[in-house]
């Protein structure tokens, strides 16, 4: 049983690392829901996916750090500040932790907007003209569901037309939010010991980026991923009601 569990985790990490190399998101936004739907707890899923995502984000930023502009930095500071404030407030004052229904609803909305072009285009235009609001909502959403990457990825597409700049922006946002999340959960007793999975994600990511990503149309692949995200949202809500 343990071998089957390890094999499942490895498979999920590999697939999500490949997704991250193509569209900029994968280990957190796709990996965590996948593991939860497979029967793992939220904290266990987070301990598997977050460290690897952060390592990859660091490499991504180190490669393109010269392209990071003042506007990007302001966005990172804003969403991180909001995330930090709401993370402590929600956990201590309100007593709310990760909720499958909340995460599911956010994934459903993200999947619908991302897949349906008639909704995506006007939504991206709204994001492009309301950057401060987008940053604030990214921080809030991440604090209540860890799915802030859904809005972050859409905001990256709204800010930048080319895929590389969009991925760079998304990576910076994930790194900023992820470091706060890592410190917060370590202080609250979550063990981030499954380093094997995190270390595995890095070579998989770079191999995919070099040998696979250049031959895949990121726009078409995004349509598939947004469909998966929509389905995951429905499954998370259904799982929450069944339990």
Buried (B, 14 or more C-beta within 10 A) or exposed (E): EEEEEEEBBBEBBBBBBBBBBBBBBBBBBBBBBBBBBEEBEBBBBBBBBBBBBBBBBBBBBEEBEEEBEEEBEEBBEBBBBBBBEBBEEBBEEEEBEBBBBBBBBBBBBBBBBBBBEEEBEEBBEEBBEBBEEBBBBBBBBBBBBBBBBBBBBBBBBBBBEEBEBBBBBBBBBBBBBBBBBBEBBEEEEBEBEBEBBBBBBBEBBBBBBEEEBEEBEBEEBBBEBBBBBBBBBBBBBBBBEEE
